[in-house]
Amino acid sequence: MQATSNIHHGRAVIPAALREQLGLHDGDQLIWQVRDGELVATTRRAQLHRAQQRFQQTVAKDSPSLSEELAADRRRAADTE
């Protein structure tokens, strides 16, 4: 979807249709960047989702859960104390 917005006193209004599409609510924060001469806005939620996708691509599907390994290590350490 493409929409236009005017700037007034340094503020831009994000059209309701775009806010709805992005799941934005009052008080949500946007992260602004200039990328290749364009202004790009994103959310923390979108950044987290991209980071999780990148992580999933680097971890083999059949690899053990790192959190389960850590919990097992902690249990073993507690047993030896």
Contacts in CASP RR format, 6 or more apart in sequence:
PFRMAT RR
TARGET T0000
AUTHOR 0000-0000-0000
METHOD contacts of the structure
MODEL  1
MQATSNIHHGRAVIPAALREQLGLHDGDQLIWQVRDGELVATTRRAQLHR
AQQRFQQTVAKDSPSLSEELAADRRRAADTE
1 17 0 8 1.000
1 18 0 8 1.000
1 21 0 8 1.000
3 15 0 8 1.000
3 17 0 8 1.000
3 18 0 8 1.000
5 12 0 8 1.000
5 13 0 8 1.000
5 14 0 8 1.000
5 15 0 8 1.000
6 12 0 8 1.000
6 13 0 8 1.000
14 24 0 8 1.000
18 24 0 8 1.000
19 25 0 8 1.000
22 43 0 8 1.000
22 46 0 8 1.000
24 30 0 8 1.000
24 43 0 8 1.000
28 43 0 8 1.000
29 43 0 8 1.000
29 44 0 8 1.000
30 41 0 8 1.000
30 42 0 8 1.000
30 43 0 8 1.000
31 41 0 8 1.000
31 42 0 8 1.000
31 43 0 8 1.000
31 44 0 8 1.000
31 47 0 8 1.000
32 39 0 8 1.000
32 40 0 8 1.000
32 41 0 8 1.000
33 39 0 8 1.000
33 40 0 8 1.000
33 41 0 8 1.000
33 42 0 8 1.000
34 40 0 8 1.000
END
